[in-house]
Amino acid sequence: MNALLACRPLCAACCIAPSISTPIPGMPRGKPAGEPCVQLDAQRRCQLFGRPERPAVCRQLRPSVEMCGPRDDGGHYAMRYLAQLERATTPKP
């Protein structure tokens, strides 16, 4: 079962682990994998959430038990999951 979750406080794994190849306000060339997005605030929440300039890839990514893990662990499970997904989908040179 891939039940939807609410974003967990202070996690931000989906704003750090994946690369984003489209422009983000403050990051016109997107961002590399593992680098925090400049749009994260001090509470690690997206400042663009719900705004039209938020990249499509961010709007489409939804929290799930599969991605985030069965319990709140400070985002460690999600970081590992998303980093593994990033490696598996990165084109080889």
N, C-alpha and C positions, 0 to 999 in steps of 0.2 A: 504494500500500500504506500502511496506517495502523497500522504496528506499534506495540505498546505499549513504552514506555520506563520506566525507573525515574526518579523525580524527580531532577533534577540539583542538586547542592549549590549553595546560596546563590542559587538562581533566585527562587523564591517569586512568579513572575509571576501564577500563578492565585490567589494570596492578596492581590494588589495591584490588578491591572488590572480585573477585573469588579466590578460592583456586586452586593451581596447584599441582598435585600429581606426576608430573614427574620432573626430575632434570633440573635445570636452572644453567648456569654458575654463580658461586658465591652462589648458593642455591641448594646444591646437593640433598636435600630431598624435593625439591619443595618449596611451600610457603603456609602459611595458609590464609584463607579468611581475608580480611581487612588489610593485611600487604602489604606495597608497595614492588614491585619487586626491587631487588638491581640493575637491569639493566636499571632503569629509570635514565635519566640524569637530569641536573638542570632545563631544559625546559619541563620536564616530558614526554620525548620521549624515546621510546625503543631503547637501544643501539644495540640490536640484530636484529632489523627489517631487513628483507631480507637476514638474515644469516642462514645457515643450523642448527646451534645449538639452534635456537629459538624453544621453545616447540611447538609441533603440535597443541595443544589446542589454543595457541596464534595465530598461522598462520591461523587457521580456523575461529576464531572469527572476524566478520566483522562489522564495524559500520553501524547502520541502524537507521531510525527515531524511530522505535519501541524501540530500546535499548537506544539510545542517547537522545531522545526527539526531539520535533519540532524546538527548537532553542538552541543556546549556552547559558548555564546557569552555566558555570564553572564546569561542570561534575556532578552536584548534582542529576539531574534526572537519569543519567546513574548509579551513585553509588547506588541509591535506587533500581533501576530496577535490577541491577546485584546482589546486596545483597539479594533481595527477591528471585531471581532465585537460588542463592547459598543455601539459607535456604530450598527452595522447593526440591532441588535435593540432599541434604546431607542425607546419610543413617542414620536412627534412630538407636540408640544403642539397 
